[in-house]
């Protein structure tokens, strides 16, 4: 399988994953014409007034506090509005709701004067390249870059239709990007391999670049490995700390791995995971999105991986077996958060033993979009993690109907066989937050067991219960297919309300019907 085949295999919705979709801050094509109609990109800040349809007549009233703010404070607010974090790829409807300097400048002459004279407000450039609007967008980009002065740049660059740019090369826009390279601080883009020669000038000329998110053109991904070009444009980036690669063979990428602290790899083979992790000992955050099935007989050489600073690890759409191989080879004493999204396969690993090998005290575990069939495995998968303070589990259909799963999981203690010491084993004694969403099969007495469980997790001052920290939040969302909705009686509601009054954040709903 080439990296090519990844495009049709996964629909990625995770907020950190680069996909070939428009960014929330990309410039709507319809806004480009409007902006250029009402504003001359070269005119001074005290130029023509905004269009008659603007709300300036409303906002110009002296009794409106917003109109009396100092220009410096207004400029800071505008920066926050226009620099809302990207690296998020939303649907077209949301993309059109982005705030740009043109929107703010169209409110009134006062705002326009502030916006036009504040380079930092323009220093985030989000371009969603539309074939039919190319000339307009080119002129807009020229003026936009001019207004940024010498400020560091954050750039998001995507295509409406990638296929339109397989052979057509926007040389003018590439040149604008190349000449501004010394000011790049963050860049998030789809980068065609045909552009590599035209961007050669950015090599050794990226002193400020701290964050790089880059994805291959799907056309390039369809090529055999022997025909792929080597990506060495970012080999010398002394400030680079955050990297996201999607659709590359890591052997074709020249990156200063050893200085990275945040890493996201999308559509990689497990041997590439071993390579990257063994080269990035300073990692604090790591996300593995879609570990590809090794159907091309790539050689896998498992080796010890030491990540002393790693605190966050996320596997997305990866086989349990691959995750197990990596975790069993890893030592990460600082690991605190572990997430699995859309895991594949039925053989669930014994996570407690893996974490023991890793040498960490995990506090947060999140498993979402999981289809599985054997819920006893899930209890053993989690319950032995002594240090957990937060658990979130969201199943998807089809999955087994849960019956005693979280009842068994959340029992505070069970008798041991150590008769001489007369001790008891405490399960998840530090658990503070628990969320479960899925099918739950009900049986007689379920509601009373659940109430007892919650009461045990809200310890009194007696000696035994004080060994379990108070549960602060409990969320149970039973969706359709979980059986007949259970409606609690008034007495049960009253007892649950006592827990809420005592400080428990409680939400229990069966097919949308809340218990409280």
Phi, psi and omega in degrees: 000129174279166173300341178310320189282356183292334187296326183265359188268329189225137170257109188263127177240356180300140188295338183264001188266131177281122173227165184278066178227160182292146179274156181298333181258008177295153185277117179299138184297324182291337179286332183299311181294319179299315181298314183288338177288318186266340185230134170271122186296343183255000184281156180289169184296334182264027181287207185304150179288159179294164181299157184298338183280356182288158181275026184298326181297329180280314188280350183277358180294136185294334184278004176268115185306323183301330183278353181250008180288148175298148180304324181297320179289320176301316181299320179294318178297319179296321177300315180297320182293319184273347184249022176306135188308135174259223191062019177238134185241107187254178178288164184304321182300315180289325181300325182286352181267007181295150177262129179237164176303328180295322179295314180294319180292342180275359182285309181197169183294326179296312180296321182296321179297319179292313181299314185292340183253013182241097183301326183296331179296332182265357190282354168260119183246117180240111184240120178251095192289122180246126186306312185288345182250016189304310184298318179296316181293325178298313180295321179297318181296321178301310180294322180297312179299322180298325182283348180280351181061235179247018184288149173300147187248143168245122190237132170240126186223117181222170179244143172291315178229107182299323184299335179292342187244017177292321181248328179282130181244118180282076189301325182294317179291320178300320180294321177297319178294317183298315183290339179266001186306321180300343181258000179296127173251318176223138176220135184225106189208164166264122189243105177294142179295335179294343180275344186309310181298323182289338180259009183304333182292347180278346178302138179060022184223034182233062186290337185258350188295116179251332184229126180230120173237114185224139181230140176288152169294140182301326177301319180291325179296335183283351181283152176293156182307324183291341182259358178284147179268152180279132178265102180236016181295336187246025182293329181243086179228085189298336182262358185296127179231335187236121185230136173227117179245135179224117174088023180243147164280124186297336177292344179263004185245127178254107186224146174283076188304319192294345181262359184286144174242343176227131185221133174231121178243128183237128181062070179230158174273160185294328177294329176289327175298315178300317180299309185296317183291328179286343181261355188235066184291346181268003185303137172249332181222134181219132178231125178250109182254110177065088171278117188290146176292130184276079178259013178242016175057043173290143181285128179249116178246094179293133179216160182295137180238119178253116181233079188293339184253359184293124178245340185224131180221131184225125173253127180239126176050052180233151181290141179305322183296319178294318178298320179298317180300316181291315182295323181289345180259005192248141166241123183212078187297341182266359183298126180237333183235129179230128181232142172233124177240127179053052180291151183247149177099159183260340184277093182282128181287158174278096187298321180304318181291324178295318180292328176297320178293323179293329178083033184240165172249087184293135179247334182232128177231129181227124177231115184231157179054053185246128172250123180210170189234350185233092187289337174301327177299325183293324177298312180291332179297330189244317198298333182279003179273092190300328191270358186298135173246343182216131177230131174228123180231124176231113180269161174233160179273145000277136174218163176297147173283123179286139175244283182261013189305295187282342171296312178295319184295322189260005171303134184287329183202162176213144182299141174265177179261013179275081186294323183297317182273344181050043178264167177232152178268130180256128180267132175044057186293343182256009185295127180244331185225129181224129178227130177223132177228123181168189178278135179231121177276122185269152176217170181301133177086003183302313185295326179289322177296319180296317178299315180298319179301313181294322179295322178293330179275000173243077193294147173275195183269002181289162190298318185290307186292338180293350178282356178241126180289154182296136172286127184264329179214142179220122180234124177233116181238104180264113182268179186306137181104357182270010179104186181292128180304137181261125180253117183288150176282173182297322181296316179295318178300320180297319180291324176294322179295328176298318178297320179295315179299328181282354175120358180280127173277109192237132176218115178231123181219136176246112181051044175089352180264117184280147176281340184244000000 
